[in-house]
Amino acid sequence: MLFNSFGFLFLFLPLALVGYQLLRRHGVAWLGVCSLFFYAWWDWRFLPLLLLSICFNYAAGRLICSLTGRPRNLALLLSLAGNLGVLTWFKYAAFLFGISPGLPLPIGISFFSFTQIAFLVDCWRGAAREARFAPYLLFVSYFPHLVAGPVLHHAEMMPQFCNGRSLRPEDLARGLTIFAIGLGKKVLVADNLAPLANPIFAGGIAPQFADAWLGALAYSMQLYFDFSGYSDMAIGLSGLFGVRLPENFASPYQARNISEFWRRWHMTLSRFLRDYLYIPLGGNRNGEWRRWRNLMLTMVLGGAWHGAGWSFLVWGALHGVFLVVHQRYGGGKPAWWTSPLTFTAVLLAWVPFRAPDLGSALHIWAGMAGLHGLGLPHALGGPGLRWISGGGTAMPVLFIASLAAWFAPNTRELIERHWGGTLRNAGAVAALLLACVFSMNSPTEFLYFQF
């Protein structure tokens, strides 16, 4: 079930809201049931896996909290091994061992695995002591974030999952506004950029200079508006129930250096990598060389988190190199050209992230360097199909999307500056929702579902 589908908008969501209002004394249980149904809708075969993961990690967390010394350490190691073992089997077995698990990748497995790994580590640190099962189940399975983030932290979420809270008009108005903005990003922007991005990354293509740059730019904008749109929708949906999710994007393409980019892009994942990987590795302690090593390891493993393949490792390594170079040489005051330079580096790194394999990425990079010709773009999808005529509305959408990504405020800033309550926003929100609904003929999945 997709956020951008009629079944979700006109059936699932209204029933979830009405049931929550009627059963508010049992709101946690109701949202837990809705979340499990939402997940089972994708593929019911993976619902037992999700439930087993939740029960295992809840029990492991309780056990870790009850132990001390070496038994406590051993319990943590065994529970982490269990989570990583399941994740490795489904996501990395084919890449590492040439073994197929025989089932498709369970949707959202990276998100609910890493969310619970953080919970276990905090139990070991003495920072998590949740004793009730229902809030924990909802924390992991909560449908607004389950399949593509944001990556949640128990300390900011579990206290919010309390019984007896009624739906409030201001929560509904604000949540619906943020949801409408996210839906617009997905349906009106990201989906319309696919015709420009997909042909370049189809594999077996040797694009010319303009083709390669146009396709890479289109994918950069498609990915941003697709994923930030999903995050906005998740935040807005959660707001309908009076629950606040953490911000996940803060205009990352406006960053003035690569470190700032990672403080703005997929912010909850950046927080997880910092707190549960970079700092435990040693962080910036013990000298520059170890700090750079820790940065490289963190980013390469962050690339592996996204997918099993050399292209994801290369993407992570590139960002590791960018961060090391910035920390070594970029300590001065940002100049006018640092934002364009940062965006160009990010765009170049998106090529292996999107390409079907490393060989295809190398062909696209070669095209961006002009090695396949400097002429005007040529046909990619068959006789007569050119990037302007075949793209339809994609070219003006790409132009507007680029301006918005580079100069416009992010969703949080828009809400803080211009949100004026239910009546003031009603017309604009209704118009945006109607435009999205009329564009939802064939809903497409979000790009981050594959992770």
N, C-alpha and C positions, 0 to 999 in steps of 0.2 A: 504494500500500500504506500503510495507516494503522497507527500504533502501537496503536490501539484496535480492531484487527481480528483475527479468529481466524487468518487466514493469516499475519500477522506474528508473533503470539504463539506459535503452535504449529508453524510451519513455518520461516519465514525466520530468526527469532532463534535457535532451537535449532541449525539448520544453521550459522549464522554462528559461534556459540560453539564447536561441535564442530570445525568446520574450522579455527578460530583455534588451538584447542588442539593439533590434529594437525599443523598446518602452522606452528607458532609461529616457526620459523626464517624463514619467509616471511610473517609475520603482516601486515606492511604491505601486501604485494601482495594477500593474501587479503581483507583489509578493504577495499582499493580496489576489487576485483572485486565484493564484496558491495554496496558503496555505489553503484557504477555500475548494478548490477542493480536495486537499490532505486529509483534515480531513473528508470530506463527503465520500470519497472512502471507509473509514472503515465502516461507517454506516450513511447513509444520514439522518436518523431520529434524530441524535444528532447535526446536523448542526444548526438547529434553536436554540437549547440550547446554543451552543457556541456563536452565533450571539446575542442572548438575553443577555447573560452574558457580552459580550463586550459592547453593547449599554448601559446596566444598569450601569456598572461600570464607563464608560466614563462620562455619565450624572451625576452620583453620585460624581465623582471626580471634575467635573466643579462646582457642587453645593457646595461641601465642601470648595472649594477654594474661593467661593464668600461670604461665611458666616463668622461670628465671634462669639466668646463666646459660650453660651449654645446651640444655634441652630447649630453651627458648630459641637459640640460634639454629638448632637443628630443625625445629618445627618451621621456622621461616624458610630455610633452604629447601626443605621438602615441598612446602606449599608453592614456593616460587618455581621449583622444578616442575610441579604438576601443571601450573598455568603455562609456562613456556613450552612444556612438552606438547600440550594440546595445540597451542598456537603454531609450533613448528610442524606438527603433523599435517595440519590443514593448509598452512600457508607456505611452508618452506620445504616440505618433504621432496617435492618434485625437483626443486632447484638444487638442494643439497645432496640428496641421495638418489635421485632419479626414480622415486617411488610415488605413485599416484594414490592419494587417499580414497579415491573412488567416489567422492562427493564434491560438489562445487564448494567454493569457499563460503563458509557461514558469514552472512552479512553482519558487519559490525564487530567481528571477532577481535580485531585489534583494539577497538575502543573499549569493549567491556573487559577484555583481558588486562589492559594497562590500567584501567580505572581500579580494578581489584588488586593488582600488584601494588599500586600506591597505598591502598587501604591496608594490605598486609604489612608493608614496610612501616607504616605509621603505627600499627598495632605493636610491632616490635620495638618501635621508638617510645611507646607509651603515650602516643598522641591520638589514639583512636580507641574508644571503649564502648562502642554501640552494642547494647545488649538485646535490642528488639529486632526480630527478624523482618517484620513487615517494612519498616523504613529502609532497611538494607536492601531488600528485594526491589523496592521502588527506586532506590538510589542507583542501582545497577541497570534495571530494565526500563527506566523512565522513558517513555516513547519519544518525547521531543528530541532527545539527544542520542538515543540508543544506537542508531545505525551509522551516524556520521559525525558524532560529536555535538558540541564541544566536549573535551575531555574533562570530566567533573572530578572534584575533590570532595571527599566525604564531609570535611569540616564545614564547607560552605553550603552543602545540600541537605544533609540529614536533619539539621535543626529546623529546616523549612517544611519538612514533611510531617505536619502535625494534623491531627483530626479536628473536625469541628469548624473549619474556616469557610465562610460563605463566599460565594462569588461577588466581587464588588464592581460596580459600574466603571470606576476609574481603572481597575485592572483590565477589564474587558476592552475598554477603549484604547488604552495604551498598548496592550498586547496585540490587538487587531491591527493597529497602525504599524507596528514593527513587522508583524507577519505580512501585511500587504506590501511593505517595502521589499522584504525578502522574496516574496512570490514574484514581484515585478522584476527583480534582478534575474531570477531564474528564467521565467517564461518570456519576458520581453527582451532581455539582453543576452544572457548566456546561450539559450537555445538558438537564437538567431545568428550566433557567431559560428556555430558548428559547420555550416557549409564552407566557410573560409579555412577553418582549421583542419578538418578531417582529411581532405585530399592530400595535404602536405605530409601528414603522418600515417598515410595508408600503408606504407612499406613498399619497397621497390621503386621509390621515386628519387629522381636526381633533379631536384628543383633548381631553377635559375635564381639569380640574386633576388629579384623582387618577389618571386613566389615564396622563397624561403623566409624572407623577413616578414612578409605579410602573413603567412601561415603561423609563424612563431608569435607574432604580435596578437593575432586573433586568438590563439590558444591561451596566451597569457591573460587576456581579458576574459575569455570564456571561463577559464578555471577560477579566476578571482570572483566573478559575478555569480558563478554556479555555487561555489563553496561558501562564500560570504552570504549569498542568498539563503542557502540552507541554514547557516548559523543564525541569521536574522529570523527565519521562520521558527527555528527551535526556540529562540529567546522569546519571540512573540507568543508562540503557543503556550510556553511555560508561564508567561505573564498572565494569560487568561485565567490560570488557576491560582494566581497570586504567588507564584514561585519565580525567583530571580536566578537566571543562569548567567555565568560569567561572560563578559565580552570576549569575542574571538578574533575580531578584525578591527584595526584602527588605521584605515587608509594606508596600507603597507607600501603601495607603489609611490607614495610621497616621501618615503624614507630617504634620509640624506646619506646614509651609509648602511652597510650590510648588517651591522649589529642592530641598528634601529629597525631595519626590515624585520628581523626575527623577533623584535619586541612588539611588532605590529601584526605580523602574519601568523595565523593559527596560534593565537597567543596561549591557549590552554595547553597545546602540545609543547610549545616552547617552554612553558612553566614546568611541565612534567619532565622534559629532557634535562632542564637545569637542576631541578630539585632531586630527581631520582637517578640521574646518570652522571651529569657533569660534576656536580658537587661531590657525590660519593667517590668519583674517580680522583678527586683532589682539587678540582676547580682551578682557581688561579693561584693556589698555594705552591710552594716549592719551586719557584723559578719559572722563567718564561718558557723554556723548552717543554716542561711538563704541562704547562697551561696550554700550549699549542697542541701537544699530543692529546690532551683531554678534549680540546675542541674538535680535533679531527675524529677521534673515536666517537664522540657524541653525535656529530653530524653524519658520519657513515652509518652508525646504528640507527639514527633517525631516518636515513634513506631506506635502510632495510625494513624499518617499521612500515613504510609505505608499500613495499612489495618485494617479492622474491625475484630478483633479476639483477644482472650487472648494471643495467641502465639506472636503476634506483641507487645502487651503491656509488656509481659515478656522480649522480646528482648530489648525493650527500657529501661526497668527497670534494666536489667543486665548492659547495657552500662552506665546507671546512677550510679549504684554501682561502676563499674570500675573507672569512672571519680572521684567519691568521694574518693575512696581508693587511687587513684593516687595523688590527691591534698592533701590528709591528710598525706600520708606516702612516696610519691614518689618524693620528692624534690631534691634528690641527683643526682649526675652525672650518666648518663646512663652507664650501664655495658654491657659486651658482650651478656649477657643472656636476656637483657630487650626486644630486638626485638623479639626473639623466644617466650618469655612469652606473649608479646602483641599480637602476631599473634595467639597463642594458645587460648587466651581469646576471640579474635574476632571469631575464628573458632567455639568455643563452643557456642557462642551466635548466630551464623548463624543457628544452629540446629532448634530452635523454629521459626526462621524467615522463614525457608523453609518447615518445617514439616506441614502436613495438619491440625494438631490439636495438642494441648498440650500433650495429651496422647502419641501420636507418638513420640514427642520430648523426653518425659521422657524415652521411650523404647530405643531410640537411645543413649541418655546419659548413660543409664544403660549398653548398649553394650559397649560404650567407656570406662566405668569403669570395664569391664570384667565380669559383672554380668550374661551375657548370654553365657559365655564360652570364653576360651582363645585359642581355636583351630584355624586352618587355615580357611579362609573364605569358606562358604558353599553356596549352590545354593539359589538364591533369586527369580529368575524369572521363575522357572519351572524346570522340570527334565533335567539334563544335562547342564543347563546354569550356568556357573561360572564367577566370576568377571574378570578373565584374558581372557578366550576364548570369553566370551560374550561381553567384552568391545572393542574387535577389536583393533583399533589404539589408544584407549583412554589411555592406560597405558603410552606409550611413550609420548603422548601429555601432560598428567598430569605431567610427570617428567620435560619436557621442560617448561611448563607453570609455574610450581612452581619455577624453577630456574629464569625465566624471572621476575616473580612477586617479588621475594626476592632480586634480585641482579641487574637487568637491569635498565637503565634509563627509565623515562617515555617518553611519546610521545613528550611533549614540549621540553625536554632536547635533544631528538634525533634530532628534527628539528633544534634547536638552534645550536647544535654542528656539525651536518653532512649535513644539507640541503644545497645543492650547486647550486640551480637554475634548470631551465627547463631541459637542456640537460643532466646534470650530473645525475639527478634522473630518467630520462625517462625510461631507461632500467629496473631498479629495480622496479619502480612503475608499469610498464606494466607487468612484470613477476608476481608481487604480485596480480594485478587485474585479470590476466588470471587464476592464481591458484584459486582465489576465485570464479570466474565465473564457472569454471569447477567443483567446489564443491557445487554449488547452485542448486542441483537437486530439492530439496523440501525446500524452505526457511522457517525458523522457526521464530516465534515472539521473540522479546526481552523480557527478564525476567521482566523488570521494566514496561512493558505495563500494568500489572495488577494493578498498583498503580495510 
